[in-house]
Amino acid sequence: MRHRFNSQPTFQTTPIEQIVLPLGSRDELPPILAGLQWIWTHPTLKTAILALLETRLLAGKKATGRTGMDLWQILVLGVVRLGLDADWDRMEHLANYDLLLRQMLGICPDPWGTNAQRFGHQTLRDNVALVDAALLKEINVLVATEGRLVFVSKPLAKPAPLQVKVDTYVLETDVHFPTDLNLLLDAGRKCLDLVDQYGKLPGYDLPGWRKLEDWRRRLKSAERAASKIAFGGGKDKDQRVRAAVNEYLQIGRELSLKVQASLLSLCDQAVDAKDWEVLAYFQQMLDKHLDLVDRRLLQSQTIPAAEKVYSLFEPHTEWLTKGKLHPPVELGHRLLVVTDQHQIIQDYDGPVGVDVNQSVPVASRLIGRYGEGQIASMSFDKGFTRKEDRELLELFIPWVIMPKRGRKNAAEAEAESTKQFVALRKAHSAVESAINALEHHGLNRCLDVGLEGYTRYIGYGVLAYNLHVIGRQLLAQRRAVQATLAWAA
């Protein structure tokens, strides 16, 4: 049965509230640890967050068995991973050998001591993945709400009303650039990998694959030859493309029939249904892209967007063109980011649709959380502009900065040239700084698999960013106090 945290530390364990963080370090880890230490020492926040984790992760489980990783440790490791944009190999090293991080985990900092707790690679992956996106969104709401108080200059003073900035950007999925030819190769290659894997398992009988490596070599060679001609130039290109693609399709069709025969043979065996479904999925994708390549390159048809798949491994991936020169195309989903005047992300959502449909839902969530009168301004770029939405928001928010697209009449031009409007519109660019920070701290490309992993990745990334911002402010305050004491001495 998991515990919230280690309630019986040894003499070698430093209490988390007493951890001394380096004030002069320019590394990204100390501010994140300072933010986590702030949660730990907060009078109500730690209890609320751990209660949420306990309710979700321990629901329906008996209070028996092995303890497993503490809930606090899961949260810390998930945040540090995204905050440092670290892979799991680096996280394994940090969790086992970084003294500050081990102190924050509430364990003995000496990894070589007697009975020192160590974390395995797969243990880290499995435990951090237990927290879902919905739970992380609730935790982020608590952190963002309480984080405003860190920036209040006077004790017990109320935070200033929010000056909100809203924008979207594309968080990419971990996929390569898709073409019909290389997606066909992906499907065939994966079918061969699975057949090879299943053929080595006890109880799986898949005869007829003695030349499996030859199939792999022929398929890849045919794809390389077809791609080189299709994306190149030269004399008689059309004839050469048709010849190379016909050869590629012939190999693919023969492979599809052979994989289909193996699927039928597995139906008569006592095999895991999930194994069969995975192989059937990639065989289906193989047939699908055989048809798409034939129609597009040999029959010169235009393939409707609804029929296209941009990744076999991340089929939820969207093809997004936001009108930018670089990059012209992005593969992933739109992520909505809402920051305040302190650069704390007060709200987020993803994947989301087009920008123009997001302004009212964002305002509704923030007003529902903080109440009317607590949002001083809300700024958008032109992609969000819709007259009806602006008029609705102006009923609840004093300043709605939503520049009009296209030509303005005299009244609109005058309204957008007022001193307050111009100042808030210029301040809107601060949200781009937050987006840049997110991209440099993990949320540029999602490394987790599936849509569930994608949304969880967003939640951890936003939480890590907010704790980094809060921790950076706390360390600055400590440095100021230290400098004052040094001057007084």
BELBEL-V702188 format. One record per residue. N is the residue number from 1. RES is the residue in three letters. PHI is phi as a letter, one per 40 degrees, with the letter a starting at -180 (* if undefined). PSI is psi in whole degrees, 0 to 359 (* if undefined). BURIAL is + if it has 16 or more other C-alpha atoms within 10 Angstrom, else -. Layout:
n=<N,N>
res=<RES,RES>
phi=<PHI,PHI>
psi=<PSI,PSI>
burial=<BURIAL,BURIAL>
//
This chain:
n=<1,2,3,4,5,6,7,8,9,10,11,12,13,14,15,16,17,18,19,20,21,22,23,24,25,26,27,28,29,30,31,32,33,34,35,36,37,38,39,40,41,42,43,44,45,46,47,48,49,50,51,52,53,54,55,56,57,58,59,60,61,62,63,64,65,66,67,68,69,70,71,72,73,74,75,76,77,78,79,80,81,82,83,84,85,86,87,88,89,90,91,92,93,94,95,96,97,98,99,100,101,102,103,104,105,106,107,108,109,110,111,112,113,114,115,116,117,118,119,120,121,122,123,124,125,126,127,128,129,130,131,132,133,134,135,136,137,138,139,140,141,142,143,144,145,146,147,148,149,150,151,152,153,154,155,156,157,158,159,160,161,162,163,164,165,166,167,168,169,170,171,172,173,174,175,176,177,178,179,180,181,182,183,184,185,186,187,188,189,190,191,192,193,194,195,196,197,198,199,200,201,202,203,204,205,206,207,208,209,210,211,212,213,214,215,216,217,218,219,220,221,222,223,224,225,226,227,228,229,230,231,232,233,234,235,236,237,238,239,240,241,242,243,244,245,246,247,248,249,250,251,252,253,254,255,256,257,258,259,260,261,262,263,264,265,266,267,268,269,270,271,272,273,274,275,276,277,278,279,280,281,282,283,284,285,286,287,288,289,290,291,292,293,294,295,296,297,298,299,300,301,302,303,304,305,306,307,308,309,310,311,312,313,314,315,316,317,318,319,320,321,322,323,324,325,326,327,328,329,330,331,332,333,334,335,336,337,338,339,340,341,342,343,344,345,346,347,348,349,350,351,352,353,354,355,356,357,358,359,360,361,362,363,364,365,366,367,368,369,370,371,372,373,374,375,376,377,378,379,380,381,382,383,384,385,386,387,388,389,390,391,392,393,394,395,396,397,398,399,400,401,402,403,404,405,406,407,408,409,410,411,412,413,414,415,416,417,418,419,420,421,422,423,424,425,426,427,428,429,430,431,432,433,434,435,436,437,438,439,440,441,442,443,444,445,446,447,448,449,450,451,452,453,454,455,456,457,458,459,460,461,462,463,464,465,466,467,468,469,470,471,472,473,474,475,476,477,478,479,480,481,482,483,484,485,486,487,488,489>
res=<MET,ARG,HIS,ARG,PHE,ASN,SER,GLN,PRO,THR,PHE,GLN,THR,THR,PRO,ILE,GLU,GLN,ILE,VAL,LEU,PRO,LEU,GLY,SER,ARG,ASP,GLU,LEU,PRO,PRO,ILE,LEU,ALA,GLY,LEU,GLN,TRP,ILE,TRP,THR,HIS,PRO,THR,LEU,LYS,THR,ALA,ILE,LEU,ALA,LEU,LEU,GLU,THR,ARG,LEU,LEU,ALA,GLY,LYS,LYS,ALA,THR,GLY,ARG,THR,GLY,MET,ASP,LEU,TRP,GLN,ILE,LEU,VAL,LEU,GLY,VAL,VAL,ARG,LEU,GLY,LEU,ASP,ALA,ASP,TRP,ASP,ARG,MET,GLU,HIS,LEU,ALA,ASN,TYR,ASP,LEU,LEU,LEU,ARG,GLN,MET,LEU,GLY,ILE,CYS,PRO,ASP,PRO,TRP,GLY,THR,ASN,ALA,GLN,ARG,PHE,GLY,HIS,GLN,THR,LEU,ARG,ASP,ASN,VAL,ALA,LEU,VAL,ASP,ALA,ALA,LEU,LEU,LYS,GLU,ILE,ASN,VAL,LEU,VAL,ALA,THR,GLU,GLY,ARG,LEU,VAL,PHE,VAL,SER,LYS,PRO,LEU,ALA,LYS,PRO,ALA,PRO,LEU,GLN,VAL,LYS,VAL,ASP,THR,TYR,VAL,LEU,GLU,THR,ASP,VAL,HIS,PHE,PRO,THR,ASP,LEU,ASN,LEU,LEU,LEU,ASP,ALA,GLY,ARG,LYS,CYS,LEU,ASP,LEU,VAL,ASP,GLN,TYR,GLY,LYS,LEU,PRO,GLY,TYR,ASP,LEU,PRO,GLY,TRP,ARG,LYS,LEU,GLU,ASP,TRP,ARG,ARG,ARG,LEU,LYS,SER,ALA,GLU,ARG,ALA,ALA,SER,LYS,ILE,ALA,PHE,GLY,GLY,GLY,LYS,ASP,LYS,ASP,GLN,ARG,VAL,ARG,ALA,ALA,VAL,ASN,GLU,TYR,LEU,GLN,ILE,GLY,ARG,GLU,LEU,SER,LEU,LYS,VAL,GLN,ALA,SER,LEU,LEU,SER,LEU,CYS,ASP,GLN,ALA,VAL,ASP,ALA,LYS,ASP,TRP,GLU,VAL,LEU,ALA,TYR,PHE,GLN,GLN,MET,LEU,ASP,LYS,HIS,LEU,ASP,LEU,VAL,ASP,ARG,ARG,LEU,LEU,GLN,SER,GLN,THR,ILE,PRO,ALA,ALA,GLU,LYS,VAL,TYR,SER,LEU,PHE,GLU,PRO,HIS,THR,GLU,TRP,LEU,THR,LYS,GLY,LYS,LEU,HIS,PRO,PRO,VAL,GLU,LEU,GLY,HIS,ARG,LEU,LEU,VAL,VAL,THR,ASP,GLN,HIS,GLN,ILE,ILE,GLN,ASP,TYR,ASP,GLY,PRO,VAL,GLY,VAL,ASP,VAL,ASN,GLN,SER,VAL,PRO,VAL,ALA,SER,ARG,LEU,ILE,GLY,ARG,TYR,GLY,GLU,GLY,GLN,ILE,ALA,SER,MET,SER,PHE,ASP,LYS,GLY,PHE,THR,ARG,LYS,GLU,ASP,ARG,GLU,LEU,LEU,GLU,LEU,PHE,ILE,PRO,TRP,VAL,ILE,MET,PRO,LYS,ARG,GLY,ARG,LYS,ASN,ALA,ALA,GLU,ALA,GLU,ALA,GLU,SER,THR,LYS,GLN,PHE,VAL,ALA,LEU,ARG,LYS,ALA,HIS,SER,ALA,VAL,GLU,SER,ALA,ILE,ASN,ALA,LEU,GLU,HIS,HIS,GLY,LEU,ASN,ARG,CYS,LEU,ASP,VAL,GLY,LEU,GLU,GLY,TYR,THR,ARG,TYR,ILE,GLY,TYR,GLY,VAL,LEU,ALA,TYR,ASN,LEU,HIS,VAL,ILE,GLY,ARG,GLN,LEU,LEU,ALA,GLN,ARG,ARG,ALA,VAL,GLN,ALA,THR,LEU,ALA,TRP,ALA,ALA>
phi=<*,c,b,c,a,c,c,b,c,c,c,c,c,c,d,c,c,b,c,c,c,c,c,c,c,b,c,c,c,d,c,c,c,c,c,c,c,c,c,c,c,c,c,b,c,d,c,c,c,c,c,c,c,c,c,c,c,b,c,g,b,c,c,b,g,c,c,g,c,c,c,c,c,d,c,c,c,c,c,c,d,c,c,c,f,c,c,c,c,c,c,c,c,c,c,c,b,c,c,c,c,c,c,c,c,g,b,c,c,c,c,b,c,c,f,c,c,b,b,c,d,c,c,c,c,c,c,c,c,c,c,c,c,c,c,c,c,c,c,c,c,c,c,c,c,c,c,c,c,c,c,c,c,b,d,g,c,c,c,c,d,c,b,c,b,b,a,b,a,c,c,c,c,c,b,c,c,c,b,d,c,c,c,c,c,d,c,c,c,c,d,c,c,c,c,c,c,c,c,c,c,c,g,b,b,b,c,g,b,c,b,d,c,c,c,c,c,c,c,c,c,c,c,c,c,c,c,c,c,c,b,b,b,h,c,f,c,d,c,c,c,c,c,c,c,c,c,c,c,c,c,c,c,c,c,c,c,c,c,c,c,c,c,c,c,c,c,c,b,c,b,c,c,c,c,c,c,c,c,c,c,c,c,c,c,c,c,d,c,c,c,c,c,c,c,c,c,b,b,f,c,c,c,c,c,c,c,c,b,c,a,c,c,b,c,c,d,b,c,b,b,b,g,c,c,a,c,c,b,b,b,i,a,c,b,c,b,b,b,b,c,c,g,c,c,c,a,a,a,a,c,b,c,c,d,c,c,b,c,c,d,c,c,c,c,c,c,c,c,b,g,c,g,c,b,c,a,a,b,b,c,c,c,c,c,a,d,c,c,c,c,c,c,c,c,b,b,d,b,b,c,b,d,c,c,g,c,b,c,c,c,c,c,c,c,c,b,c,c,c,c,c,c,c,c,c,c,d,c,c,c,c,c,c,c,c,c,c,c,c,b,h,c,b,a,c,c,c,c,g,c,c,c,c,c,c,d,c,c,c,c,c,c,c,c,c,c,c,c,c,c,c,c,c,c,c,c,c,c,c,c,c,c,c,c,c,c,c,c>
psi=<128,152,163,315,173,103,353,70,158,175,335,352,125,127,139,324,346,4,130,114,144,126,338,359,141,7,162,344,315,317,323,317,326,321,320,321,326,318,315,323,355,138,331,336,316,315,318,317,314,328,319,314,318,319,317,316,335,10,129,9,145,150,51,175,190,148,321,183,138,153,321,320,320,314,314,313,321,320,314,322,310,324,327,359,47,148,177,333,318,322,323,319,314,316,333,339,350,120,317,317,320,325,320,332,351,29,172,127,340,108,348,4,170,129,27,136,133,153,129,161,309,329,317,312,313,320,318,329,354,334,125,174,321,319,319,326,321,319,320,323,315,315,316,322,312,335,335,328,338,331,4,128,328,138,142,6,152,144,152,154,151,138,98,142,132,134,168,156,172,119,114,151,161,75,159,167,126,139,160,324,315,336,326,319,318,316,314,317,318,324,316,320,317,320,318,318,313,328,341,355,143,136,355,121,107,81,166,12,35,328,35,318,328,322,317,316,316,319,316,319,319,322,318,318,316,319,319,319,317,325,7,201,207,175,144,45,318,315,320,323,315,320,315,319,321,319,318,315,325,316,318,320,321,319,319,317,321,320,321,321,322,323,319,322,327,337,335,7,157,77,164,129,327,322,316,319,323,314,321,323,312,330,323,318,327,313,319,315,338,318,318,318,317,311,321,315,331,325,357,37,155,122,125,147,328,336,349,145,129,352,134,334,336,71,347,353,137,151,112,129,112,13,17,152,320,121,145,331,137,143,109,224,156,135,123,131,131,113,160,191,344,7,15,136,108,337,154,162,147,145,148,166,211,153,323,342,6,342,313,314,321,311,321,317,317,319,322,330,314,341,162,145,351,0,110,324,157,121,146,167,182,340,340,355,127,125,315,319,318,316,324,315,327,345,337,339,128,316,116,111,98,84,140,141,143,201,139,146,181,318,318,319,321,319,324,0,3,156,316,319,314,319,316,327,321,323,342,331,347,333,332,328,319,319,318,320,319,317,330,358,40,326,48,324,126,125,357,156,140,163,324,315,326,311,325,320,318,313,314,321,316,319,317,319,312,318,328,316,314,315,323,321,319,318,324,320,320,322,321,317,316,319,323,316,320,322,321,328,*>
burial=<-,+,+,+,+,+,-,-,-,-,-,-,+,+,-,+,-,-,-,-,-,-,+,-,-,-,-,-,+,+,+,+,+,+,+,+,+,+,+,+,-,-,-,-,+,+,-,-,+,+,-,+,+,-,-,-,+,-,-,-,-,-,-,-,-,-,-,-,+,+,+,+,+,+,+,+,+,+,+,+,+,+,+,+,+,-,-,-,-,-,+,+,-,+,+,+,+,-,+,+,+,+,+,+,+,+,+,+,+,+,+,-,-,-,-,-,-,+,-,-,-,-,-,+,+,-,+,+,+,-,+,+,+,-,+,+,+,-,+,+,+,+,+,+,-,-,+,+,+,+,-,-,-,-,-,-,-,-,+,-,-,+,+,+,+,+,+,+,+,+,+,+,+,+,+,-,-,+,+,+,+,+,+,+,+,+,+,+,+,+,+,+,+,-,+,-,-,+,-,-,-,-,-,+,+,+,-,-,+,-,-,-,-,-,+,+,-,-,+,+,-,+,+,+,-,+,+,-,+,+,-,-,-,-,-,-,-,-,-,-,+,+,-,+,+,+,+,+,+,-,+,+,+,-,+,+,-,-,+,+,-,+,+,-,-,+,-,-,-,-,+,-,-,-,-,+,-,-,+,+,-,+,+,-,+,+,+,+,+,+,-,+,+,+,-,-,+,-,-,-,-,-,-,-,-,-,-,-,+,+,+,+,+,+,-,+,+,+,-,-,-,-,-,-,-,-,-,-,-,+,+,+,+,+,+,+,+,+,+,+,+,+,+,+,+,+,+,+,+,+,+,-,-,-,+,-,-,+,+,-,-,+,+,-,-,+,+,-,-,-,-,-,-,+,+,+,+,+,+,+,+,-,+,+,+,+,-,-,+,+,-,-,+,-,-,+,+,-,+,+,+,+,+,+,-,-,-,-,-,-,-,-,-,-,-,+,-,-,-,-,+,-,-,+,+,-,-,+,+,+,+,+,-,+,+,-,-,+,+,-,+,+,+,+,+,+,+,+,-,+,-,-,+,+,+,+,+,+,+,+,+,+,+,+,+,+,+,+,+,+,+,+,+,+,+,-,-,-,-,-,-,-,-,-,-,-,-,-,->
//
